[in-house]
Every structure is written in C-alpha cells, then in structure tokens.
C-alpha cells in the first residue's frame, strides 16, 4: 500500500507540473479585431535568437522586448509605446489578448496562431484584373470626416499585391495583401499603426473602406490614372505674412531651453524637424536623417527635432523621446514642444508663424542667414519606391546648395 501511495503521489505531482510556454520558432499569424467584425492580419517570424520579425511586404521590423511569465506574455513594439499583452493556450500554439496603446486608451483584441504564415486566406478565384500602376484616390468623399486625396501605387503578381497610398501628409506604409476575383484586401502593422484596406475592384476603379485599428473607418474610391501626382510637398506649408521667420524656445529633457538664436545655430544651415515619437513616418524620416549626417558630416549643418507628444505627462513624453533617440542613435537634440495631445491645430498654435501644420513629420530648411528657404510637408518613405529615391537625391542636393551659399 505504501508503494502504491508513493506511486500515486508521483503521478499527481508530475501531472500538476506545467511546462512554461515559449514563442515557438517559425511563423505566427496575428489577427487584430477591427470594425465591422473584420480581422486585420499580419505575419511575424520568431527567430532562433528569440527575437521576432514583423513582415509587411519588403519591410522587416525586429522586436526584441519580449517577456514571458508563466503562461502570460508581453511583447513591446520597438520605439512605440504599444504592446501586446496575452496568454498562451494549453498547447502553447495560440496566444490571445489585447494590443494596448496606454496614452490613447486604445485596446484592440488579438489572436496569434503558430505555424500559419498566410496573411489572407487563399482563394481559387483568379483576379479579374491587374491593378499594377497609379490610382487617383479620394478618402471620405461621402464619409464622416474631411475629404482628402491620395495616390495609390500598387504592384500585382498573380493574386499577390503590394504597394501603398501616398497622401499630402505621408504614406500609409508597406501594404501587403491579395486580390481574389473582384475583392482586394491589404494590411500592415508597424508597431504603431494597424491598417486594413478592403475594396471591390473593376478594371478601372476601386471602391472600399480603410480601417485603422478598431477606432476608425472611412470610405475611399480610386480610379486608374497612371502618371497622377499629388500637390508638391514643398508648396503646402509656409511662413505667414507679418512674420520674419521661424522662432521657438522649447526644453530638452534636462530642462535646458533651446532656440534658434543660440550660439550653436548661428551662421549655420539648420533643419527643423516637426515630429512625434509615436509616428512611424517620423521614425523612418529620422532614420534617414541619422544616416545622412553620419555619411555627410558638416560643421555648418544642424538638425533640431520638435516633438509633439500625446503622452499625458511631461515625464512620459520625454521618456518616449529618449526611447526614440536611443533606438535610432539620434545625436541631434529633440525638444518637447507639446505633450498631452498631438492635435495639429494645437501644434500650429505653438508655431504661429506657420500657416498650418498638416503633417507629422514636417521639415523646415533654414539658411545661414536664419531665413526659411523651404518647408517640406510629410515624408515619402521606402514604401513609395521611386518617390523615396527622388526625395533622397533632392534632399542631398538642396542641403549642399544651402551649405555652399
């Protein structure tokens, strides 16, 4: 009886042991719940070193802040404040929970499934057309918000589609998806933005909806128009009459107040970058600026960042700014211009000499005399292809021109 009792105790003890789950190496399919009971899918791959890599078309985003405690997991997105908080299933092959953005009080339910590398479910339907090319687009033409224009840029290979929408304020990141029959689906997740586009397609039109997280939905229509161009990004924002130029005085994290009249910036070409640490387009632009000044160092060229943060406190705002600087190895100062809200109308009040601020990011070029020579609204990132290449070439030529004067 004693031996039998010991055997039973051992069996019970072993059955009570729980294996600590882990992120299995390989592909995981994640779906976020958005409006209209739709799912926004994206894929990430867990590497042998324990990091995971989010995939959107040609974009790869490495995530290395992952905490597992029992069957709980927390995945912190790089730079941005958003994070996944969830629980493993018993077999460790699924994770469910919420994607949380604390400062905005946004919570989006998610599900992650191991071993599934398909973004959108396969279909036997062949595409009715090839949407490769340029598309003249209008968002919210009959929607709840202000109408704005965009340019769709797409490449199609069989059922697979990649591309983006460019607007006057920047691009909608690396979109990836499929077209089956007359139905188009595109999505992206970059750590901050979760975008889903669905549309019905003809040979010359797209008509559908744009979803952002589970808080936003608006209609859009597009018509095929190869060669269509948006207004020039250099013509949208300018210094208003009655003002001599750009002026500001904002703090660094240590409390030091910085302005353009400081000795450091006298007789130099200065680029003032209006940004937010929460903004993926600003992140991509900042990466370019960091790379540029490393490859083209010049004693008479300076960059100053003006951050407009939605973090609720000054302390949290500076923490977000420092996280951005640390992750990107940014050497130039980033000042806190505003916290608690990233509203562009409020931002414009901080810089009243500008006719408006319509985009994060916006870059202001100032010559050695302290005069504003150019204001570039938005940022055309790598997802825009040739537009990004053209931007980099023009930027280099223009900075060198100002330095030579």
C-alpha positions in Angstrom: 0.0 0.0 0.0 2.9 2.4 0.8 4.5 1.8 -2.5 1.2 2.3 -4.3 0.6 5.6 -2.4 4.0 6.8 -3.3 3.4 6.0 -6.9 0.1 7.8 -6.9 1.7 10.9 -5.3 4.4 10.9 -8.0 1.8 10.6 -10.8 -0.2 13.5 -9.2 3.0 15.6 -8.8 4.0 15.1 -12.4 0.5 15.8 -13.7 0.5 19.1 -11.8 3.7 20.3 -13.3 3.1 22.9 -16.0 5.5 23.5 -18.8 6.4 27.1 -19.2 5.3 28.1 -22.7 7.6 29.9 -25.2 7.3 31.5 -28.6 8.0 28.6 -30.9 10.5 29.3 -33.7 8.7 29.9 -37.1 5.8 31.8 -38.4 2.9 33.2 -36.4 -0.3 34.7 -37.9 -1.7 37.6 -35.9 -5.2 39.0 -36.4 -6.5 42.2 -34.8 -10.2 42.8 -34.4 -11.4 45.9 -36.3 -14.8 47.4 -37.1 -17.5 45.5 -39.0 -16.3 42.2 -37.3 -13.4 42.2 -39.7 -9.9 40.9 -39.0 -6.7 42.7 -39.8 -3.9 40.1 -40.3 -0.2 40.2 -40.3 2.7 37.7 -40.1 5.7 37.6 -37.8 8.5 35.1 -37.7 10.2 34.0 -34.4 14.0 33.6 -35.0 16.4 31.2 -33.3 17.8 34.0 -31.1 14.3 34.6 -29.6 13.5 37.9 -31.4 10.5 38.2 -33.7 10.4 39.9 -37.0 7.2 41.6 -38.3 6.8 41.3 -42.0 5.0 43.8 -44.3 5.9 43.4 -48.0 9.6 44.3 -48.2 9.6 45.8 -44.6 11.1 43.9 -41.7 10.7 45.1 -38.1 12.7 43.4 -35.4 11.1 43.1 -31.9 13.4 42.2 -29.1 11.5 43.2 -25.9 9.6 40.0 -25.1 8.7 39.0 -21.5 7.1 35.6 -20.6 5.9 34.9 -17.1 4.1 31.6 -16.7 1.5 31.5 -19.5 1.5 35.3 -19.8 3.4 37.1 -22.5 4.1 40.8 -23.1 5.5 41.9 -26.5 6.7 45.5 -26.6 6.9 47.1 -30.0 10.1 48.9 -30.9 10.3 52.7 -30.2 6.5 53.0 -29.9 4.5 52.6 -26.6 2.1 50.0 -27.9 2.4 46.4 -26.6 0.7 43.0 -26.9 -0.5 41.5 -23.6 -1.8 38.0 -23.8 -1.9 34.4 -22.6 -0.8 31.1 -24.2 -3.2 28.3 -24.9 -2.5 25.0 -23.1 -0.5 23.6 -26.0 1.4 26.9 -26.5 0.3 27.2 -30.1 -2.0 30.1 -29.7 -1.9 33.5 -27.8 -4.9 35.7 -27.2 -5.1 39.1 -25.5 -5.1 42.8 -26.3 -2.8 45.2 -28.2 -2.7 48.3 -25.9 -1.7 51.9 -26.5 -1.9 53.4 -23.0 -1.7 57.1 -23.7 -4.6 56.9 -26.2 -6.6 54.4 -24.1 -6.9 52.1 -27.1 -7.3 48.4 -26.6 -7.6 46.0 -29.6 -8.2 42.3 -29.1 -5.8 40.0 -31.0 -5.1 36.3 -31.7 -1.8 34.8 -32.6 -1.6 31.3 -34.2 1.6 29.3 -34.6 2.5 27.6 -37.9 0.4 29.8 -40.1 2.3 32.0 -42.5 -0.6 33.0 -44.7 -1.7 36.7 -44.4 -5.0 36.5 -46.2 -6.8 33.2 -46.7 -6.3 31.6 -50.1 -9.0 31.6 -52.8 -9.4 29.7 -56.0 -10.8 32.8 -57.7 -8.5 34.5 -60.3 -8.1 38.3 -60.2 -10.5 39.9 -62.7 -7.7 42.5 -63.5 -4.2 43.6 -62.7 -4.1 46.7 -60.5 -0.4 47.4 -61.0 0.1 51.2 -61.5 -1.1 54.5 -60.2 -4.6 55.2 -58.8 -6.1 58.6 -58.2 -7.8 58.3 -54.8 -10.3 60.2 -52.6 -10.9 59.3 -49.0 -14.1 60.2 -47.1 -15.7 61.8 -50.1 -19.1 60.8 -48.7 -17.8 59.9 -45.2 -17.9 61.4 -41.7 -14.6 63.2 -41.9 -13.0 65.9 -44.1 -12.3 64.7 -47.6 -8.6 64.3 -48.7 -6.8 63.0 -51.7 -4.2 60.3 -52.2 -2.3 58.3 -54.8 -2.4 54.5 -54.8 0.8 52.8 -56.0 0.5 49.1 -56.5 2.3 46.0 -57.9 0.5 42.8 -58.6 1.9 39.3 -59.2 -0.9 36.8 -59.6 -3.1 37.1 -56.6 -0.4 38.9 -54.5 -0.5 42.7 -54.2 1.9 45.1 -52.5 2.1 48.9 -52.5 0.9 51.9 -50.6 -1.3 55.0 -50.6 0.6 58.4 -50.7 -1.2 61.4 -49.2 -0.2 65.0 -48.9 0.9 64.2 -45.3 2.9 61.0 -46.0 2.4 57.4 -47.0 0.3 54.6 -45.5 3.3 52.3 -45.0 4.1 48.9 -46.6 0.8 47.4 -47.6 0.6 43.7 -48.5 -2.3 41.6 -49.5 -4.3 39.8 -52.2 -6.9 40.2 -54.9 -9.3 37.3 -55.4 -11.9 37.8 -58.1 -13.0 41.4 -57.6 -12.1 41.6 -53.9 -8.9 43.4 -52.8 -7.5 43.1 -49.2 -4.4 44.9 -48.0 -3.0 45.3 -44.5 0.0 46.4 -42.4 1.1 46.6 -38.8 4.2 48.6 -38.0 4.2 48.7 -34.2 2.0 51.8 -34.1 -0.4 51.7 -37.0 -2.7 48.8 -37.8 -4.2 49.5 -41.3 -6.7 47.4 -43.3 -8.0 48.3 -46.8 -10.8 46.4 -48.4 -12.2 47.2 -51.9 -14.3 45.9 -54.8 -12.3 46.1 -58.0 -13.1 46.8 -61.6 -10.6 47.2 -64.4 -10.5 51.0 -63.8 -11.9 51.6 -60.2 -11.5 50.6 -56.6 -14.3 51.2 -54.1 -13.9 50.3 -50.4 -13.1 51.1 -46.9 -10.0 52.0 -44.8 -9.8 50.7 -41.2 -7.3 51.9 -38.6 -7.3 49.7 -35.5 -10.8 49.3 -34.1 -11.5 53.0 -33.8 -11.6 54.2 -37.4 -13.3 53.5 -40.6 -13.8 55.6 -43.7 -14.7 55.1 -47.4 -12.4 55.6 -50.3 -12.7 55.5 -54.1 -9.9 55.2 -56.7 -9.7 55.4 -60.4 -6.8 54.2 -62.6 -4.7 57.2 -63.6 -1.1 56.4 -64.4 1.0 59.5 -64.0 -1.3 61.1 -61.4 0.6 63.3 -59.0 -0.3 64.9 -55.7 0.4 68.6 -54.9 4.1 69.4 -54.4 5.0 68.7 -50.7 7.1 71.9 -50.7 4.1 74.2 -51.5 1.7 73.2 -48.7 3.2 74.9 -45.6 4.7 78.4 -45.4 5.6 81.3 -43.2 2.6 83.7 -42.9 2.9 87.3 -43.8 3.8 89.6 -40.9 6.4 87.1 -39.5 10.2 87.4 -40.1 10.8 83.7 -39.9 10.7 80.7 -37.6 11.2 81.2 -33.8 10.7 78.9 -30.8 12.0 78.1 -27.4 11.4 74.6 -26.1 13.1 72.4 -23.5 15.4 69.4 -23.6 14.9 66.6 -21.1 17.4 68.2 -18.6 15.4 71.4 -18.7 17.7 73.3 -21.0 15.8 75.7 -23.2 16.8 75.8 -26.8 16.1 78.3 -29.5 17.4 79.1 -33.0 19.1 82.2 -31.6 21.5 80.0 -29.6 25.2 80.4 -30.5 25.3 76.8 -31.7 23.0 77.6 -34.6 24.3 81.0 -35.7 25.6 81.2 -39.3 24.6 77.6 -39.9 22.2 75.7 -42.1 19.5 74.3 -39.7 16.9 71.7 -40.4 14.0 71.8 -38.0 12.1 68.5 -37.9 8.5 68.6 -36.6 7.8 65.0 -35.4 6.2 62.7 -32.8 7.9 59.7 -31.3 4.6 57.8 -31.9 4.7 58.4 -35.6 6.1 55.7 -38.0 6.7 58.1 -40.8 8.7 60.3 -38.4 10.6 57.2 -37.4 11.5 56.4 -41.0 12.4 60.1 -41.7 14.6 60.2 -38.5 16.4 57.0 -39.6 17.2 58.8 -42.9 18.4 61.9 -41.2 20.7 59.9 -38.8 22.1 58.0 -41.7 22.6 61.2 -43.7 24.5 63.2 -41.1 26.7 60.2 -40.4 27.6 59.9 -44.1 27.7 63.6 -44.7 29.1 65.3 -41.6 29.5 69.1 -41.9 30.2 71.6 -39.1 27.8 74.1 -40.6 24.7 71.7 -40.7 22.5 71.1 -37.7 19.2 69.4 -37.1 16.7 70.2 -34.3 13.7 68.0 -33.6 10.5 69.5 -32.2 8.4 66.7 -30.7 4.6 66.9 -30.3 3.7 64.0 -28.0 0.3 62.6 -26.9 1.8 61.1 -23.7 -0.2 62.5 -20.8 2.7 63.9 -18.8 6.0 65.7 -19.5 7.9 62.9 -17.9 6.3 60.2 -20.1 6.8 62.4 -23.1 10.5 62.8 -22.5 10.7 59.1 -21.9 9.2 58.4 -25.3 11.6 60.9 -26.9 14.6 59.2 -25.3 13.4 55.8 -26.4 13.3 57.1 -29.9 16.8 58.6 -29.6 18.3 55.5 -28.1 16.8 53.1 -30.6 17.9 55.2 -33.6 21.1 56.5 -32.2 19.9 60.1 -32.8 22.7 62.6 -31.9 20.7 65.8 -32.6 18.5 67.4 -29.9 14.8 66.7 -29.8 12.9 69.3 -27.8 9.5 68.8 -26.2 7.2 71.2 -28.0 3.9 69.8 -26.7 2.6 66.9 -24.6 -0.8 65.5 -23.7 -2.1 65.9 -27.3 -0.7 65.7 -30.8 -3.5 67.7 -32.4 -2.1 69.6 -35.4 -4.2 72.7 -34.6 -2.7 72.9 -31.2 0.7 72.3 -32.6 0.2 75.2 -35.0 -0.5 77.4 -32.0 3.0 76.7 -30.8 4.4 77.8 -34.1 2.0 80.6 -35.1 4.2 81.8 -37.9 3.2 78.7 -39.9 0.0 78.9 -42.0 -0.7 75.4 -40.6 0.8 72.1 -39.6 -0.9 69.3 -41.6 1.6 66.5 -41.2 3.9 64.8 -38.8 6.6 64.9 -40.0 7.3 68.4 -41.5 10.8 69.6 -42.2 11.8 73.3 -42.2 15.1 74.3 -44.0 16.8 77.5 -42.7 19.8 79.0 -44.4 22.9 80.5 -42.8 21.2 83.9 -42.5 18.4 82.4 -40.4 15.8 82.7 -43.2 13.3 79.9 -44.0 14.0 78.7 -47.5 11.8 75.6 -47.8 9.2 73.7 -45.8 8.6 70.0 -46.8 5.3 68.6 -45.6 5.1 64.8 -44.9 7.6 62.1 -45.8 7.7 59.7 -48.7 9.3 56.6 -47.3 10.7 53.5 -48.8 7.2 52.1 -49.5 6.8 54.7 -52.2 9.6 53.3 -54.3 11.0 55.8 -56.8 9.5 58.7 -54.9 11.7 57.9 -51.9 14.8 57.7 -54.1 13.9 61.0 -55.7 13.4 62.6 -52.3 16.8 61.5 -51.0 18.6 62.8 -54.1 16.8 66.2 -53.9 17.4 66.4 -50.1 21.1 65.9 -50.6 21.4 68.4 -53.4 19.4 71.1 -51.6 21.3 70.8 -48.3 24.6 71.1 -50.2 23.3 74.1 -52.1 22.4 75.9 -48.8 25.8 75.0 -47.3 27.6 76.4 -50.4 25.9 79.8 -50.1 
